[in-house]
């Protein structure tokens, strides 16, 4: 059983990408993932607790971009 799970973050959804036995393997995979995938953010979890996150600024940028066409009256 793997201790660490890497997830791709798509909006409010977490999609499991891969699982690892060590923090080092999981952390390295998260760094590699954000270099290959320039759109999504990733997070590494140990059980229910998040231990690392990668490229979360992409989430904030995409949320801001979705508000560009919003007109408040």
CORGIZI-V946513 format. One record per residue. N is the residue number from 1. RES is the residue in one letter. PSI is psi in whole degrees, 0 to 359 (none if undefined). Layout:
# CORGIZI-V946513
n=N res=RES psi=PSI
n=N res=RES psi=PSI
This chain:
# CORGIZI-V946513
n=1 res=X psi=132
n=2 res=X psi=148
n=3 res=X psi=332
n=4 res=X psi=137
n=5 res=X psi=131
n=6 res=X psi=129
n=7 res=X psi=145
n=8 res=X psi=135
n=9 res=X psi=119
n=10 res=X psi=98
n=11 res=X psi=239
n=12 res=X psi=0
n=13 res=X psi=146
n=14 res=X psi=125
n=15 res=X psi=121
n=16 res=X psi=130
n=17 res=X psi=310
n=18 res=X psi=167
n=19 res=X psi=150
n=20 res=X psi=155
n=21 res=X psi=335
n=22 res=X psi=154
n=23 res=X psi=320
n=24 res=X psi=313
n=25 res=X psi=315
n=26 res=X psi=317
n=27 res=X psi=317
n=28 res=X psi=318
n=29 res=X psi=322
n=30 res=X psi=318
n=31 res=X psi=317
n=32 res=X psi=320
n=33 res=X psi=317
n=34 res=X psi=340
n=35 res=X psi=329
n=36 res=X psi=320
n=37 res=X psi=106
n=38 res=X psi=7
n=39 res=X psi=316
n=40 res=X psi=160
n=41 res=X psi=161
n=42 res=X psi=154
n=43 res=X psi=143
n=44 res=X psi=126
n=45 res=X psi=147
n=46 res=X psi=105
n=47 res=X psi=233
n=48 res=X psi=353
n=49 res=X psi=132
n=50 res=X psi=131
n=51 res=X psi=343
n=52 res=X psi=152
n=53 res=X psi=150
n=54 res=X psi=127
n=55 res=X psi=37
n=56 res=X psi=341
n=57 res=X psi=337
n=58 res=X psi=326
n=59 res=X psi=317
n=60 res=X psi=321
n=61 res=X psi=320
n=62 res=X psi=326
n=63 res=X psi=319
n=64 res=X psi=320
n=65 res=X psi=326
n=66 res=X psi=343
n=67 res=X psi=353
n=68 res=X psi=322
n=69 res=X psi=2
n=70 res=X psi=128
n=71 res=X psi=125
n=72 res=X psi=126
n=73 res=X psi=none
